[in-house]
Amino acid sequence: QASTDGSPIAVQDQNIGRGGVGATPGTYSGSPTLGLQSPLPRGGTCVGFDGTNDYIGYFAPSEGPTFNPSLYWSFEAWVWLHASGMGTIRTIWWSCNGSNPIRVRVSAADQFIVENGTNTLTDATVRASATWYHIVVTGQSASGDWRVYVNGALAAGPLTPTVTSTAGTDMLFGKPAETPPNTYWFGRMDEI
């Protein structure tokens, strides 16, 4: 989140995947695999998700920040798709408990998508499996513009949502808040 002049107000780096469950904040469900070797330049470890029931939740205020999209916001992560051509939506991040929660997902056609209520912003490129991608999603309330960047290049946007997302107290990584089948993340995440 940044101020109106662009200077940082707060930075929340979840750093999931470093150490064991007790060393990393959040509530772990299913059996996300911690400590997998990450091929990223900084090295270290990442978290693996099985696509069935694994996710990590941050429930504010005890485990993480409250997500408030009323100013400028961004979501950033390295993600690795375990398999492509699955024909299902897979959830990377979900800001929940506010109205019109923002969701970052991979579509059934293997494209990055951002949604909130009735708005969807879709990356035009079909993404390959067994590949790391650096994804950044940005938004700002003044213009409402959303943008998706993949590996440093603009992949989708700008889009001005027609509905407004409000603050959410919880965030989920690897699963949506609602329970449609087959939307859990199948792959790895790092440096969220």
N, C-alpha and C positions, 0 to 999 in steps of 0.2 A: 504494500500500500504506500502511496506517496502523497505528499501534500500538493496543493494546487500549483506550487512553484517547482515541483519535481524533486524536492529534497526528500530523503527517506524519513518516514515517520516510524515505521516498525518493519522488521524483517522476521519472518517465521520460517526457520529451516528445520523441517521435521527430521531429516537425516535418517529415515527409516532404513533398517538393515544393518546398522552399526551395533555390534555387540549382541547380547542375548535379549530375550523378552524383557527381563528386568531392567536392562540398561537403556532401553528405548521406550519413550513414552507412548501411550496409546493402549487400546484394548484390542487384543488379538483374538480372532475367531477362526474356527477351522484350524488348520495347521500351516500358516504361511511359513515358508522355509527361510529362516534368517541365516545370514552369513555366507551366502553364495558368492563366489568370486565374481567381481565386476570387471569387465574389460575396459572400463572408462579410464581416461588418462590419469586420474587421481588414484586409481586402484581402489582398494578397499573391498567392501562387500555390498550386496544388494539383497532384495527380498524376492522370493519366488512365490507365485500364486497359482493354484492348481486348476482354476476355472470352475470349481465345483462349489466350494464353501469358504474359501479363504478370503479374509479381508482384515483391514486395520481401521479402527475407528478412533477419532479424537473427539471427546465429549467435553465441551467447554463448560465452565472455566477450569475444571480440575486437570484436564489432560492436554489442553491446547487452546489456541486462540478462537475467538468468535470471528467468523467470516462475515465481513460487512461490505457488500458491493456498492455502497452508496457513494464512494469516492472513486479512486482509481484502484484497480486490482489486477493481479496477475497470478497465474498458476504455471509452475515450471516443473518438469520432471524428465528424467531419462526413462524410456519405456522400451521393453523388448517383447515383441509378439512371438509367442511360442509357436503358433500355427496360423496360417492364413487360409482363406477359403472355408472357414467354419460355418458361414451363413448365419451367424448370430451376432448380436450387439454385445460388446464387452466393455464394462465400466472401469475407467481409470480413477476418476475422482467425482465425488458428489458432495455439494454443499447442501446440507439438509436442515430441516426445521423452519426455514424461512419460507415465504411464499415464492413460487416459481423457482425452485432450486436450480442452480447451475450444474450441469453434468458434462464431464469430458469423457468421451467414449471412443471406441473404434466401432465403426458401422459393420453391418453384415457383409458389406462389400469391401472391408478392410481399408476404410478411409477414416481419418480422425474427424470427429464431429463434436460440436459444442451445442448444448440445448438449454433452454429454460422455458417451461410451459409450452407455448406454441411456436417458439423460434428455434431454428436449427441452422447452424453454419457448418458447411461440409467442405473438407479438404478435397481437392479435385484429383489427387494422386492416390492410386491404389498402392498400399504399403506391403512390402514383402515380409515373410516370416523370418525368424532367426536373425533379426537385424535390430540394432539399437537405434532409437530415434530420440532426439532432443526436442521436446514439444513445449511451447510457451503459448499460453492463451492470455490475452489482455482485454481489459474492458475499462470504460470510463463512463461515469454517470452523466457528465456534462454533455457529451455528444451521444452517449449510448453505444459508441462503436465497440464491436468485438473484433478481434483479429486472432488468427492462428498462425504461428510460425513453427516450421519443422526444420530442424538442422540449420537454423539461422535465416531461413528464407520465408517470406510471406507465402503461406499455403492457402489461406482463405480469409476473406473479409476485405473491407470492413462490412459489418452488418449492424444495423441499428435495430435492437429488439423492440417489438411492439408491446411487450409486457415488461414490468420491472421486477427484478429479484430483490428480496429484502434480506436482512441479516439472518444468518442461520447459526445456531449454537453448536452444531455438530458437523463433522466432516468424515466422510468414509472414503477409503482408498481400496479399490478392488471390488466394490459392490455398490449397487444403488440402494436407496432407502426403501423403495417399494420392492416387492418380491416377484417380479416376472421371472420365468425360468431362463437359465442359460445366459445370464448377463454378468456373471462374475468374471474378473480379469484372469486371463490365462496367459501367463508370461512373467516378466520380472519388472521391477521398478527400482529406481535409484535416484538419489539427490532431489527429493521432492521439496 
